[in-house]
Amino acid sequence: MTSDIQREALAVLAQVCALSPDVRLGQLFAHLGFLGEAHVGKGLGYIEDDELIAVLYRHRAELLARSQGEPNQPLQPTGAAMSVSGSSTQVQAAPAAER
């Protein structure tokens, strides 16, 4: 039997799919796994249903903001450029020994 929390997660997953029609389902699951690791510290196989819903809602909000042309909100107050997954998009300078 599917619990209410699982039905909610599936409903939000359907909304995320609708907001990203060019993304294959496997790609979306992989992306959700990365987001789970970045935001909850757990891989997709270990994340609790309520934590997954939080990740899904956060990702849905980011997709909605992007589709409405709103600027991305910074994920960290440091001012560093961040991707949706929470990883830095800034190019790191090579160590002096490699230059």
Secondary structure, 3 states (H helix, E strand, C coil): CCCHHHHHHHHHHHHHHHHCCCCCHHHHHHHHHHHHHHHCCCCCCCCCHHHHHHHHHHHHHHHHHHHCCCCCCCCCCCCCCECCCCCECCCCCCCHHHC
